[in-house]
Each structure stands twice: as structure tokens, then as C-alpha cells.
Amino acid sequence: MTRRALLVLAVLLAARHAIGGELAGRVNLSELHDGQPRALDDHSNAVIFVGGFQEPPPAGRSPALVQQNKTFLPRILTVIQGESVRFPNMDTIYHNVWSQSRTKTFDLGLYKYPDVKSVVFDQPGFVTVFCNIHPQMIATVLVLPNTKSTVTNAAGTYRIENIPPGEWPVYAWVEGATPVKLMVTFKPEGIVTQDFKLTLNHISVRHLNKEGKPYQNY
């Protein structure tokens, strides 16, 4: 191999090696009982995400919040700012998906299988999604500024790769708990280990419909 070829190879390997740092750890979830936190057996559905910079949505992605068996799947959906989210109705009955969140307000009207409607989420933040017919159907869409996020598994473990070097805010969030924010410094290589503790309060599923009225038979 020539000297020039070796130099090019070295540069390519260095660039590949310096993609970014990693963040890994565990989220421990507990909930209050008689004013005292008690550890949960299931530590899933907590979201860890890195803020402070923007990235475009990955090419070819097609995120979806599915309506099936009178339930939204997944319960928590993370998307990148600017992405279009599909809302397919897999049930043979009508649903009416809507949100009046400050981040995004929309009303998709009545439709059933096999119809699919879409919404572009152009601002970062939290969007609570409901069905105007079935009050038990609730989901949360987290609109994030970049791709550096993940959702915990049942054990609570998580890992985020290729984080750009710098000091960035890292957030831990789960529905019903006060989010935790930390400033973390990432180097071009290496792993930062960070655990989080989140305590859930009781969440009432009762809510009004899109007209601000109680659901029938609720």
C-alpha cells in the first residue's frame, strides 16, 4: 500500500472513530405510595434525549401511531421535528384522533380501516393525543430536535450513540413524573454513564372530549 493510500486510510479511520460519544445507563422508576416512593418492576417507556442541537429527520423513516383494538400503539412515540406521522386506523370501527396541545393542534375527523391520515409535527415539545369516541385511547408524541434519543426497556437500560462532542442538556422523561435535566459533556469518543431516578405520581385518565364536554358513558 502506498504512502498516500495509507494516509487516506488513516484519515478515514480517524473520521469514523470520531463520530461522537455515547451515553448509557439505567432509569429507575418508582411511584408514590402513602407519600413514599416504591420501586416498580417495569422500568420501560422512559425517554432519554439529548437537546441543544438540531438534526434533520432520517431519510426513509415513516413513523406511525396506530389505532388498533381501541388503543394507540405505541403508547409513547418519539419523532424528529419536521417529520410527518401516519395515523392508520386498523379497526373496522370509527376513530377521531385529535389533540389540542400547544405544540400541535389537529383534528383528523372520523375515519376507519383502511384509511390513513397524517400530521406534520413542526415544533419541538410534547403532544397528547386522544380519540374523541374512546376516552381510554391516549398517547404521547415527543417531538425532538434531533435523533439522539431512546426509550427504555423493562429493565430500564438505555444507550444513545454518535452524540456530537460538546456540552449538551440531557433529559429523562416518563409520563407522570417531573422530568430530570442534566448538563453532560461529550467527547469525540468514549462512553458517559448516567443513571436517572424518576418518581411517578398518580395519573388520572379522565379528560374531556374535543368540545370540552364529558364523554358519553364515561
N, C-alpha and C positions, 0 to 999 in steps of 0.2 A: 504494500500500500504506500502510495506516495506521501510526501510530507504535507502537500496541500489537502489530500484526501483525509489524512489524519487530523488536520486542523479543522476541517469542516465537520468531521465526525465528533470531535471534541466539543465544538460549539453547539451542535445539535443535542448532544447528550447533556450539556450544561443547561441548555434551554429547557429540555424535557425535565431535568432534575429540579429546576427552579419554578415549576408551575405554581406552587403555592403550598401553604401549610395545611395541617389537618387539625380538626377539633373532634375529640371523642370523650365519652364519659357515660354517666348514668343519671337519669332523672328519677328521683324518689318521690312518689305521690302518696299523700295521706289525706284524710278527711277528718273534719272535726266531729267528735262525739262528746257531748256534755262539756264542750269547751276545750277538749284536749285532742291533739292530733293522733290519729291511729293509722298506721301504715296499711296501704292497700295491697292486695295480692296481684292486681293487674296495673302495670305502670305504662300502658300503651296510650296512644293518641295525644301525647305531649309533643309540642312542636318546638324545635330548636332552630333559630335562624340568625344569620349574620346580617347586620344592616350597614349603612354608611356609604354604600356604593351601588350603582345600577348596572344591570346586565340585560341584554335583550332576551326575550323568550327563546328557548332552544328550537331550532328548526325541526319540523316534523312532529312536534308534540300536539296532542289533541285531548286536553283534559276534559273530563265529563263528571257531572253529578247526576247519577242515575236515580230514577224513581222506580222502585220495584217493591212489591208486596207492601205498599203504603209506607215505604221507608226511603230515605235518601241514602245512597251509597256512593262514596264513603261518607261517614259522619263528619269528618274533617277533611277538607280539600285545600291544598296549597297550590297557588298558581303564581305566575310571574306577571308583574304589571304590564298591561297591554295584551295579554292573552285572551282569546275567545274560548269560553267554556260552553260545552254542549250540555243540554238538559234533555236526554232521551227519556220518554215515558215507556217503560217496559210493561206496564199494567194495561189491562183491557178496560180499565175504568178511567174516568177523567181526573186529572190533577190540575191545579192552578198554582204554579210556582211564582213566588213574589218576595220582594224584600223592600223595606223602607229604611235600610241602613244609610248612614251619612256617606259612607264610602261609595255605595252604589245602590240606586233605587231602580227597581224594574218590576214589571208585571207581565208575565208571559201568557196570561189568559188560560182558558180551558182547552186542553188537548189530551189525547190518549194515544196508545200504541197504534201505529208505528211512528208517530210524529216526533220530531226532534227540533227543539228551538235552541238558540244560542244567545249569549250575552258577552260583551267585551268588558273586561274589568280593567279600567284605565287609570285607577288611582290606588295607591297602596293603603292597606287597612284591613279591617275586619268586616265581613258581610254575613249577617244572619239571614238564612233562607228558610221560608215557610211554604206550606201548601195551604191554600185558602179553603180547602174542603176537609182536610185531615189534620187536626191540630197536633197530632203526635209526630208529624213529619217536620223535623227541624235539623238543619245542618249549618255549618260554618265554613265560609270560604275565606282563607287568609290570602290576601293579595300582597305579595312580597316584591321588593325591588330587584332581587337577583335570585340566582339558582342555589345559593348556599343555605340550604335548609334540609331538614329531615324530620320524620315523625317516629317517635319511639315505638319499640315493640313491647310485648307484655312484660319483659324483664326490665324495661326502662332504658336499655342501652341505645346509644346513638353514635353516629360517625359522619362527619362532613369533610370532604376532601377538596383540594385545589382552591384554598382560600387565598386571595391576593395578599402579599405582605403589607403590613400596616397595623395600626390600632383601630379596631372596629368594635361597635357595640354588638354584643351577643345577647339574644333574648331567649328565655324559656317561657312557654305559654301552654296552658291547658285550660279548657273551659271550666269556669267556676272558681279559678284561683287568680290571685294577683300576680301578674307577670313579673319575672325577675330579669333585670338588665345588668350586665357586666361589661366593662371595657376590657378587651383582650388584645394583646399584641401578637401578631402572627409573623413568622419569619418565612423566607423563601422555602424552607424545608423544616421538617420536624413536626411533632405532634404535641398539641396542647391538650392536656387532660383537665376536664372541668365537669364536676358533678353539680346537680341542682336539686333543691328541695322545694316542692310546691304543695300547698295545702288547699284542698278544695272545700268550699262552702256548699251548703245545700242549694241546688238549682231548681227553681220551680219551672215546670214545663207549661204552666198555664200562661196563655197570652191571648190577645185579641186578634181578630181577623184583619184583613187589609182595609176594611171600612171602619175599623176601630170598635167593632161590636163583638160580643161573645159568640163563640162557635155554637151551633145547634147541638144539643145533646152532649155538651162538654162538661 
